[in-house]
Amino acid sequence: MIGDDQLTSAPWHKRYVATLVVTDSLAVFVGTMVAVILRFSSLDASVSSGAGRISYPAVALLVAPLWVATLALCGVYDDRRLGHGSEEYRAILNAAVHFLACVAILALVFKLSLARGLVAITLPLASVLSVAGHYAARRWLHGRRAEGGCMRRVLVVGSERQVADLVRHFRRSQHAGLGVVGACVPGLLEKIDVDGEPVPVVGGPDDVIDALALVGADTVAVADHETLANGALRRLGWQLEGTGTDLLVAPSVIDVAGPRIAIYPVAGLPLLHVEEPTMSGFNRLMKEAVDRVGAGVSLLVLSPFLLAVGLIVRVTSKGPAVFRQVRVGREGEHFTLYKFRTMRSTAEVERDALAGQNEHDGPLFKMRDDPRRTTVGRWLRRLSIDELPQLWNVFTGRMSIVGPRPPLPSEVDRYSDEVRRRLLVKPGLTGLWQVSGRSDLSWPEAVRLDLYYVENWSPALDMVIVGKTLTAVVRGRGAY
């Protein structure tokens, strides 16, 4: 468990938001000034209004508070979004659209003759600068949370098993900032052991309010609402009113993404509706088209580089430049996967002798210091360059740009029925497994990520994964 001295509460949040407000104000001011210079080649330009003329630097100072207010109204500074990447950026882009509408209305009301070219430059530039500022702040925040700082203090309520599951989920996503400081469970337990790290039990389900004061928590997370008596969850919400304590309720469908979940009132009762996974239809056709076109263009652009890498591999070690291996694709179909060779040509034969040194806990064979790797191969794996020939697999329709890791037939033979759901979509050149740690992931975690992707894939999720892939490649974590 994270130590009490490492967990902080509200003060850091206020300072963090204040920093973002300053950053966003500078973003729109700088964006406006750059637009003025590009549009008029001078900062002396001005805009006419019903009350006279206003210099553009003065306009920039006036729109800064409007930009910040629009961001605030669109929930950009909401604690539920801060530090959550795509949700935060999506809110900024949504705010940009509302900001444009506000500027248009103000220009009409105050008879401002704003240059349309100026607005066309300012808005995208301010949005990009704000996103960049929030990205830098998010990186800092995630770094602090990795050290145990800037965390919300969470009290988890529910049955022992459900509490343990939710604690594991919070620990896997420490960047979300939810640090568990205690639990309220039925029975007379003193602690709950979660993968070797104990969580102290500070009361039962009826002792939540007293337990909050005892551990200094600012958030209550209900892991299992059935543990609470009839109406207890509603009464708990009433008791927390005005205390500044957040109440979170974990649904039983914990691995189902938000876009698939909607709440519909039925006879006055709010019911959670879970949509079916979208594995067909227009989205799938779009995915196919983007895959084929993206892979084809990439192969054309990268062909000189690919030829150079192939030549280096061929010259520096015995064997072919490209390694071919049978993998399993969508619906269990076998195909030949292509990679730059990173090991000795006898690697497959030598594998049996190294079986006892496997460092992975699942059907995969992984060694951090695999003696079969060549010198060039180490660098190719470190930078994921060895994966680039798989663009041909994407272009020919065997793989997708984003998807689960392409498994070996021997691995598939050991799959349970649940894990076989990975085969419902095409394997990917990149995926959640790559941006989340690659070979450093345990087998259960790798399976969980692949199944999450299969159940929740969408064009938006693919875009997020592609965006995170570059960062993962630069870091090289888990690439061996």
matplotlib code that plots the C-alpha trace (Angstrom):
import matplotlib.pyplot as plt

x = [0.0, 1.2, 2.4, 0.2, 3.0, 3.1, -0.6, -1.7, -5.1, -6.8, -4.0, -2.0, -5.1, -5.6, -2.0, -2.1, -5.3, -3.8, -0.8, -3.0, -5.0, -1.8, -0.6, -3.9, -3.9, -0.4, -1.5, -4.3, -2.3, 0.7, -1.5, -3.2, 0.1, 1.5, -1.6, -1.5, 2.1, 1.4, -1.8, -0.7, 3.2, 3.0, 1.7, 0.3, -2.8, -6.2, -9.8, -12.7, -15.7, -18.8, -16.8, -13.7, -10.6, -8.9, -5.4, -4.9, -2.6, -5.5, -7.8, -5.4, -5.5, -9.3, -9.8, -7.5, -10.1, -12.8, -10.6, -10.0, -13.7, -14.7, -12.3, -13.6, -17.3, -16.4, -14.9, -11.3, -10.3, -12.6, -10.7, -12.2, -10.4, -7.2, -4.3, -6.5, -4.9, -7.4, -10.4, -8.7, -7.6, -11.1, -12.5, -10.0, -11.1, -14.7, -14.0, -12.4, -15.6, -17.6, -15.0, -15.4, -19.2, -18.6, -16.2, -18.7, -21.5, -19.4, -18.2, -21.8, -22.9, -20.0, -19.7, -16.1, -14.6, -12.3, -10.2, -11.5, -8.0, -6.8, -9.4, -8.6, -5.0, -5.5, -8.0, -6.0, -2.8, -4.2, -5.7, -2.4, -0.5, -3.1, -2.9, 0.9, 0.7, -1.7, 0.5, 3.5, 1.6, 0.2, 3.6, 4.8, 1.6, 2.1, 5.7, 4.7, 2.0, 4.5, 6.4, 3.2, 2.5, -0.5, -2.9, -6.5, -6.9, -9.5, -11.5, -12.9, -16.2, -17.4, -16.8, -13.3, -13.0, -14.5, -12.3, -9.2, -10.1, -10.8, -7.5, -5.6, -7.3, -6.3, -2.7, -2.5, -3.5, -1.6, -1.5, -5.2, -4.2, -6.4, -4.4, -6.2, -5.6, -8.2, -11.2, -14.6, -15.6, -18.0, -16.5, -13.7, -10.7, -7.8, -6.4, -6.8, -3.7, -3.6, -0.7, 1.5, 0.6, -1.9, -4.8, -5.9, -9.6, -10.9, -14.5, -17.5, -19.9, -21.9, -18.7, -17.8, -18.2, -16.1, -13.5, -13.2, -12.1, -9.8, -7.8, -8.2, -9.8, -11.3, -12.9, -15.2, -15.1, -17.9, -16.5, -19.6, -22.9, -24.7, -22.6, -24.5, -28.1, -31.1, -31.0, -27.5, -25.8, -28.3, -28.0, -24.2, -24.5, -26.7, -24.2, -21.3, -23.1, -21.2, -18.1, -16.2, -15.8, -16.3, -18.4, -17.4, -19.4, -17.6, -19.9, -19.6, -18.6, -15.3, -13.5, -16.2, -15.3, -17.5, -18.7, -20.4, -22.2, -25.3, -27.8, -31.5, -34.4, -36.9, -40.1, -38.2, -35.3, -31.9, -30.6, -27.0, -27.2, -24.1, -23.9, -22.5, -18.9, -18.8, -16.8, -18.6, -20.3, -19.1, -16.4, -14.8, -14.8, -13.2, -10.6, -9.8, -9.5, -7.2, -5.1, -4.6, -4.0, -1.8, 0.4, 0.7, 1.8, 4.2, 5.8, 6.4, 7.8, 10.0, 11.2, 14.7, 15.1, 13.7, 16.2, 19.1, 18.1, 17.7, 21.2, 22.7, 21.1, 22.2, 25.8, 26.3, 25.2, 24.6, 21.1, 18.3, 17.5, 13.8, 12.5, 9.4, 7.2, 3.7, 1.3, -2.5, -4.8, -8.5, -10.8, -7.7, -6.4, -2.7, -0.5, 3.2, 4.4, 7.5, 10.1, 13.7, 15.8, 17.2, 18.6, 21.0, 19.6, 19.7, 17.6, 14.6, 16.7, 18.4, 15.1, 14.5, 17.9, 16.9, 13.3, 14.3, 15.4, 12.0, 11.3, 7.6, 4.8, 2.6, 2.9, 5.3, 9.1, 11.0, 14.5, 15.9, 19.4, 18.6, 22.0, 20.5, 20.1, 22.6, 24.3, 22.2, 19.1, 19.3, 19.0, 16.3, 14.2, 15.0, 13.5, 10.9, 12.3, 12.2, 8.4, 8.3, 8.1, 4.7, 3.4, 3.3, 1.0, -1.2, -1.3, -2.3, -5.1, -3.6, -3.0, -4.2, -2.2, -3.8, -4.9, -3.9, -0.4, -0.2, 0.2, 2.1, 0.0, 1.6, 0.3, -3.2, -3.3, -3.0, -5.7, -8.8, -12.2, -12.0, -8.6, -9.7, -11.7, -8.5, -8.9, -12.2, -10.2, -7.0, -3.7, -2.0, 1.4, 0.8, -1.7, -2.5, 0.1, 2.8, 1.9, 1.5, 4.9, 5.2, 7.3, 7.3, 3.6, 2.5, 0.5, -2.8, -2.3, -1.4, -4.6, -6.7, -5.5, -6.0, -9.5, -10.3, -9.3, -11.5, -14.5, -14.1, -12.3, -13.3, -11.6, -11.0, -9.3, -7.1, -6.0, -5.1, -3.0, -1.2, -0.4, 1.0, 3.0, 5.7, 6.3, 6.5, 9.0, 11.2, 11.2, 11.8, 10.4, 9.7, 11.4, 13.6]
y = [0.0, 3.6, 5.2, 7.7, 10.3, 10.0, 10.7, 14.3, 15.8, 19.0, 21.7, 20.2, 20.2, 23.9, 24.7, 22.4, 24.0, 27.5, 26.5, 25.3, 28.6, 30.6, 28.2, 28.4, 32.2, 32.4, 30.0, 32.1, 35.3, 34.0, 32.4, 35.7, 37.6, 35.1, 35.3, 39.1, 39.0, 36.4, 38.3, 41.9, 41.7, 44.1, 44.3, 47.8, 46.6, 47.3, 46.3, 48.7, 48.5, 50.5, 52.4, 53.1, 51.1, 48.5, 47.3, 43.5, 43.2, 44.6, 42.1, 39.3, 40.4, 40.5, 37.0, 35.3, 35.3, 34.3, 31.3, 30.2, 30.6, 28.5, 25.8, 25.8, 25.6, 22.6, 20.8, 21.0, 21.7, 19.1, 16.8, 13.8, 14.8, 16.2, 13.8, 11.5, 12.4, 11.9, 12.9, 16.2, 16.9, 16.1, 18.7, 21.3, 20.8, 20.9, 24.2, 25.6, 25.1, 26.9, 29.6, 30.2, 30.6, 33.0, 35.2, 35.3, 36.4, 39.1, 40.3, 40.7, 42.4, 44.8, 45.3, 44.1, 43.8, 40.9, 39.6, 36.1, 35.0, 36.1, 33.9, 31.0, 31.1, 32.0, 29.3, 26.2, 27.7, 28.4, 24.9, 23.3, 25.4, 24.6, 20.9, 21.0, 22.8, 20.2, 17.4, 18.8, 19.2, 15.7, 14.2, 16.0, 14.8, 11.2, 11.4, 12.6, 10.0, 7.3, 8.4, 8.3, 12.0, 14.1, 11.2, 11.2, 9.2, 6.5, 4.4, 1.3, -0.3, -3.8, -7.5, -8.7, -10.1, -7.1, -4.7, -6.6, -6.5, -2.8, -2.1, -4.1, -2.0, 1.2, 0.0, -0.9, 2.6, 4.6, 7.6, 8.0, 9.2, 6.9, 5.7, 3.3, 4.1, 1.7, -0.6, -1.2, -4.8, -7.1, -9.3, -8.9, -8.7, -6.5, -6.3, -7.5, -8.9, -7.8, -9.4, -9.1, -5.5, -5.2, -2.8, -2.0, -2.7, 0.3, -0.8, -2.4, -1.1, 0.8, 2.6, 4.6, 8.1, 7.3, 5.5, 8.6, 10.7, 7.9, 7.6, 11.1, 9.9, 12.4, 9.7, 6.7, 4.0, 1.4, -1.8, -3.9, -2.0, -5.3, -5.3, -2.2, -2.8, -1.6, 2.2, 2.4, 3.6, 6.4, 7.3, 7.3, 9.8, 12.0, 11.8, 12.9, 16.0, 19.1, 17.3, 17.6, 13.8, 12.2, 9.0, 6.5, 3.3, 0.6, -1.2, -5.0, -4.5, -3.1, -3.9, -2.3, 1.1, 4.2, 4.5, 1.1, 2.1, 4.2, 4.8, 4.6, 5.2, 2.4, 2.9, 5.5, 3.0, 4.0, 0.9, 0.4, -0.6, -2.3, -2.1, -5.1, -4.9, -3.2, -5.8, -5.1, -2.4, 1.0, 1.3, -2.0, -0.9, 2.4, 0.5, -1.8, 1.2, 3.1, 0.0, -0.7, 2.9, 3.8, 0.6, 1.2, 4.8, 3.9, 1.2, 3.6, 6.3, 4.0, 1.7, 3.2, 2.9, -0.6, -1.6, -0.1, -1.9, -5.2, -4.7, -4.1, -7.2, -9.3, -8.1, -8.2, -11.8, -15.0, -15.7, -13.9, -10.2, -11.0, -13.5, -15.4, -17.1, -18.6, -16.7, -16.9, -14.1, -13.3, -16.3, -18.6, -18.2, -18.9, -16.5, -15.7, -12.8, -10.8, -9.2, -8.1, -10.9, -9.9, -13.3, -15.9, -18.0, -21.1, -19.3, -21.6, -24.7, -23.2, -22.2, -25.7, -25.5, -22.2, -23.2, -23.3, -19.7, -18.3, -15.1, -14.8, -16.3, -17.3, -19.3, -16.7, -17.2, -14.1, -13.4, -9.9, -11.0, -13.6, -14.9, -15.6, -11.9, -10.3, -6.9, -5.1, -7.1, -5.5, -2.1, -3.0, -4.4, -1.5, 0.9, -1.6, -1.2, -5.0, -4.8, -2.5, -5.4, -6.2, -3.3, -5.8, -8.0, -5.0, -4.0, -7.6, -7.7, -10.3, -7.8, -4.4, -1.3, -1.6, -4.9, -7.7, -9.2, -11.8, -15.2, -18.3, -21.5, -23.1, -20.3, -20.5, -24.2, -23.3, -20.6, -20.9, -20.1, -16.6, -15.9, -17.1, -13.9, -12.2, -13.9, -12.1, -9.2, -9.0, -8.9, -5.5, -3.9, -2.0, -2.2, -1.7, -4.4, -2.3, 1.1, -0.5, -2.2, -5.0, -7.9, -6.4, -7.2, -10.4, -12.9, -12.1, -8.4, -8.8, -10.9, -8.4, -5.6, -7.6, -8.6, -5.0, -3.9, -6.6, -5.7, -1.9, -1.1, 2.0, 4.5, 6.9, 4.2, 3.3, 6.9, 7.1, 3.9, 5.1, 8.4, 6.6, 4.2, 6.7, 7.5, 3.8, 3.2, 6.1, 4.8, 1.3, -0.2, -3.9, -4.1, -7.2]
z = [0.0, -0.7, 2.5, 4.2, 4.1, 0.3, -0.3, -0.6, -1.1, -2.2, -2.1, -4.9, -7.1, -6.7, -7.5, -10.5, -11.9, -11.3, -13.3, -16.2, -16.1, -16.5, -19.3, -21.2, -20.9, -22.3, -25.1, -26.4, -26.0, -27.8, -30.4, -31.1, -31.3, -33.8, -35.8, -35.9, -37.1, -39.8, -40.9, -40.8, -40.5, -37.6, -34.0, -34.6, -36.3, -34.7, -35.0, -35.3, -33.0, -32.2, -29.5, -31.7, -32.5, -30.3, -30.8, -31.4, -28.3, -26.2, -27.9, -27.0, -23.3, -23.4, -25.0, -22.6, -19.7, -22.3, -23.4, -19.8, -18.9, -21.9, -21.0, -17.4, -18.6, -20.9, -17.9, -18.9, -15.3, -13.8, -11.5, -13.3, -16.5, -15.3, -16.0, -18.2, -21.5, -24.4, -22.3, -21.3, -24.9, -26.2, -23.8, -25.0, -28.6, -27.6, -25.8, -29.0, -30.9, -28.2, -28.0, -31.7, -31.2, -28.3, -30.4, -33.3, -31.0, -29.3, -32.6, -33.7, -30.5, -30.2, -34.0, -34.0, -37.5, -36.7, -39.6, -40.4, -41.4, -38.0, -36.2, -38.5, -37.4, -33.7, -32.8, -34.0, -32.7, -29.2, -29.1, -30.0, -27.5, -24.7, -25.5, -25.4, -22.1, -20.6, -22.0, -20.3, -17.0, -17.3, -17.8, -14.6, -12.7, -13.8, -12.7, -9.2, -9.0, -9.9, -6.8, -4.7, -4.7, -5.9, -5.0, -3.8, -0.6, -1.3, 1.2, -0.6, 0.5, -0.4, 0.0, 0.5, -3.0, -4.8, -2.7, -3.7, -7.4, -7.3, -5.4, -8.1, -10.8, -9.1, -8.6, -12.3, -13.2, -10.6, -13.0, -12.3, -8.8, -6.7, -3.7, -1.4, 2.3, 3.9, 3.4, 5.0, 4.6, 6.4, 9.2, 11.6, 9.3, 10.2, 6.7, 3.2, 1.4, -2.2, -4.0, -1.0, -0.1, 2.8, 2.8, 6.4, 7.3, 9.3, 9.8, 8.2, 5.5, 8.2, 9.5, 6.4, 7.8, 10.9, 8.8, 6.5, 9.5, 10.8, 7.6, 6.2, 3.0, 0.5, -1.8, -1.2, -3.8, -3.5, -5.0, -4.3, -3.7, -2.7, 0.5, 1.6, 2.9, 1.0, 0.6, 2.3, -0.8, -1.2, 2.5, 2.2, -0.6, 1.6, 4.5, 2.2, 0.9, 1.7, 2.9, -0.3, -0.4, -3.8, -4.1, -6.8, -7.5, -9.6, -12.0, -12.3, -15.9, -15.0, -18.3, -20.5, -21.9, -21.5, -25.1, -24.7, -21.5, -21.3, -18.5, -19.5, -17.1, -17.2, -15.1, -13.0, -12.4, -14.0, -15.7, -17.0, -20.7, -22.3, -26.0, -28.0, -29.2, -32.6, -34.6, -37.9, -39.9, -41.1, -38.4, -39.5, -43.1, -42.2, -40.2, -43.2, -45.5, -43.1, -42.6, -46.3, -47.3, -44.3, -44.8, -48.5, -48.1, -45.3, -47.4, -50.3, -48.0, -45.9, -48.7, -48.9, -45.1, -45.1, -47.8, -45.9, -42.7, -44.6, -46.0, -42.6, -41.1, -44.0, -43.9, -40.1, -39.5, -41.3, -42.5, -44.4, -43.6, -43.1, -40.6, -41.5, -38.9, -39.0, -36.7, -36.0, -37.3, -37.2, -36.7, -36.2, -39.8, -40.1, -42.0, -42.5, -40.4, -41.6, -39.3, -39.7, -38.3, -34.9, -33.8, -35.2, -38.0, -35.6, -33.0, -33.3, -32.8, -29.8, -28.1, -26.6, -24.8, -23.2, -22.2, -18.5, -18.6, -19.8, -17.8, -18.9, -16.8, -19.7, -23.0, -24.4, -24.4, -23.3, -22.0, -21.2, -22.2, -24.8, -26.1, -29.5, -30.4, -32.7, -31.9, -34.6, -33.5, -30.0, -31.5, -33.9, -31.1, -28.8, -31.4, -32.7, -36.2, -36.6, -36.7, -39.8, -42.4, -40.8, -42.8, -45.7, -43.6, -42.9, -46.6, -47.7, -45.1, -42.7, -39.9, -38.8, -37.7, -34.2, -32.6, -30.2, -30.4, -33.2, -31.4, -32.4, -33.1, -30.1, -27.9, -29.3, -28.6, -24.9, -25.0, -22.8, -24.3, -22.8, -24.2, -27.7, -28.0, -28.9, -32.3, -33.1, -34.6, -36.7, -34.8, -34.8, -35.6, -32.4, -29.6, -26.0, -25.2, -26.8, -25.3, -21.8, -21.4, -24.0, -22.7, -19.1, -18.8, -17.0, -19.1, -17.3, -17.8, -21.5, -21.9, -20.1, -22.3, -25.5, -24.4, -23.5, -27.0, -28.6, -26.5, -26.9, -30.1, -32.0, -34.4, -31.5, -29.4, -32.4, -32.8, -29.1, -29.3, -32.5, -30.7, -27.7, -29.7, -30.6, -27.0, -26.1, -28.9, -27.7, -24.2, -25.3, -22.0, -22.4, -25.8, -25.7]

ax = plt.figure().add_subplot(projection="3d")
ax.plot(x, y, z, "-o")
ax.set_aspect("equal")
plt.show()
